[in-house]
Amino acid sequence: MSDARSVKSDTLRAEAPMRALADTKGMEAPEQAKFWLEGIAAKMHRGPRRDTWTSARDRAAEFAGIEISMAKRIWQRWEDMKDVSGSALVKLMIAYERICETNERAADSYRAERLGTGSKDATPYKESRAAGLGMDAAHH
């Protein structure tokens, strides 16, 4: 097989890029960290009457596995930061990716349920026996 053919087949089998990287293309590391942290915090937020954004940020930090102090620093001073530690950046990226995958699975499940495809507990519609006992049945 020629080199051109092997390259073409490799690109056909290539997996989709990570959502976290696609969403932050062209951003610097501190801005990426802020974006991912805010996205996770938005998912963790319980609503304005029951929660604060600070609490959601702290839960997001725990979910991602980073120090709360690092999350606070990113949250408040990302514009002044030159860089973010590699471990914190990777952990935020992976946590954001998990959140996105969970949302996408839920959307796919809802779509399948709504369309009636792939749902295990979907039962086909059956017309009831009483439906044929109305006025139309009396005329026939």
C-alpha positions as CSV (number, residue, x, y, z in Angstrom):
1,M,0.0,0.0,0.0
2,S,1.3,3.4,-0.9
3,D,2.0,6.1,1.7
4,A,-0.9,8.2,0.4
5,R,-3.4,5.4,0.9
6,S,-2.3,4.7,4.5
7,V,-2.6,8.4,5.4
8,K,-6.0,8.6,3.8
9,S,-7.2,5.6,5.8
10,D,-5.8,7.0,9.0
11,T,-7.7,10.2,8.6
12,L,-10.9,8.3,8.0
13,R,-10.6,6.5,11.3
14,A,-9.5,9.5,13.3
15,E,-11.7,10.1,16.3
16,A,-13.4,13.4,17.0
17,P,-11.3,15.9,19.0
18,M,-12.0,16.4,22.6
19,R,-14.9,18.8,23.2
20,A,-12.8,20.7,25.8
21,L,-10.1,21.5,23.3
22,A,-12.5,22.3,20.5
23,D,-14.4,24.8,22.8
24,T,-11.2,26.6,23.7
25,K,-9.3,26.6,20.5
26,G,-7.0,29.7,20.2
27,M,-7.2,30.5,23.9
28,E,-4.2,30.9,26.3
29,A,-3.9,28.5,29.2
30,P,-5.4,30.8,31.9
31,E,-8.4,31.6,29.7
32,Q,-8.9,27.9,29.0
33,A,-8.7,27.1,32.7
34,K,-11.3,29.8,33.4
35,F,-13.6,28.6,30.7
36,W,-13.5,25.0,31.9
37,L,-13.9,26.0,35.6
38,E,-16.9,28.2,34.8
39,G,-18.4,25.4,32.7
40,I,-18.1,22.9,35.4
41,A,-19.3,25.4,38.0
42,A,-22.4,26.2,35.9
43,K,-23.3,22.5,35.9
44,M,-22.7,22.3,39.7
45,H,-24.7,25.4,40.5
46,R,-28.0,24.5,42.2
47,G,-29.9,27.7,41.3
48,P,-30.0,31.3,42.6
49,R,-32.3,30.6,45.6
50,R,-30.3,27.6,46.8
51,D,-26.7,28.2,46.0
52,T,-23.9,30.7,45.5
53,W,-21.4,30.8,42.6
54,T,-18.6,30.5,45.1
55,S,-20.0,27.2,46.5
56,A,-20.5,26.0,42.9
57,R,-16.9,26.9,42.1
58,D,-15.6,25.0,45.1
59,R,-17.7,21.9,44.2
60,A,-16.3,22.2,40.7
61,A,-12.7,22.3,42.0
62,E,-13.4,19.2,44.1
63,F,-15.0,17.5,41.1
64,A,-12.0,18.3,39.0
65,G,-9.6,17.3,41.7
66,I,-7.8,20.6,42.0
67,E,-7.1,22.7,45.1
68,I,-9.9,25.2,46.0
69,S,-7.2,27.9,46.3
70,M,-6.2,27.3,42.7
71,A,-9.8,27.4,41.6
72,K,-10.3,30.7,43.5
73,R,-7.1,32.1,41.9
74,I,-8.2,31.1,38.4
75,W,-11.8,32.4,39.1
76,Q,-10.6,35.8,40.3
77,R,-7.3,36.5,38.6
78,W,-7.2,34.6,35.3
79,E,-6.5,37.8,33.3
80,D,-3.4,38.6,35.3
81,M,-2.0,35.0,35.3
82,K,0.8,34.2,32.9
83,D,0.3,30.4,33.1
84,V,-1.6,27.7,35.0
85,S,0.0,24.6,36.5
86,G,-0.1,21.7,34.0
87,S,-1.8,19.3,36.5
88,A,-4.6,21.8,37.2
89,L,-5.1,22.5,33.6
90,V,-5.3,18.8,32.6
91,K,-7.6,18.0,35.5
92,L,-10.0,20.8,34.6
93,M,-9.9,19.7,30.9
94,I,-10.8,16.1,31.8
95,A,-13.5,17.2,34.2
96,Y,-15.0,19.5,31.6
97,E,-14.9,16.6,29.1
98,R,-16.7,14.3,31.5
99,I,-19.4,17.0,32.0
100,C,-19.8,17.3,28.2
101,E,-20.0,13.6,27.7
102,T,-22.6,13.2,30.4
103,N,-24.7,16.0,28.8
104,E,-24.3,14.4,25.3
105,R,-25.3,10.9,26.6
106,A,-28.4,12.4,28.3
107,A,-29.3,14.3,25.1
108,D,-28.9,11.1,23.0
109,S,-31.0,9.1,25.4
110,Y,-33.7,11.8,25.4
111,R,-33.6,11.9,21.6
112,A,-33.9,8.1,21.3
113,E,-36.8,8.1,23.7
114,R,-38.6,10.9,21.9
115,L,-38.1,9.3,18.5
116,G,-39.0,5.8,19.8
117,T,-35.7,4.3,18.7
118,G,-33.4,2.3,20.9
119,S,-35.4,2.6,24.0
120,K,-35.7,-0.6,25.9
121,D,-39.0,0.2,27.7
122,A,-40.7,1.7,24.7
123,T,-43.9,-0.1,23.9
124,P,-45.7,0.2,20.6
125,Y,-48.9,2.1,20.5
126,K,-52.0,-0.2,20.6
127,E,-55.5,1.1,19.9
128,S,-57.8,0.3,22.8
129,R,-60.8,-2.0,22.1
130,A,-63.1,0.7,23.3
131,A,-62.0,2.9,20.4
132,G,-64.1,0.8,17.9
133,L,-67.3,1.1,20.0
134,G,-68.1,4.8,19.2
135,M,-70.6,6.3,16.8
136,D,-68.5,5.3,13.8
137,A,-68.8,1.6,14.7
138,A,-72.5,1.9,15.1
139,H,-73.0,3.1,11.5
140,H,-71.1,0.1,10.0
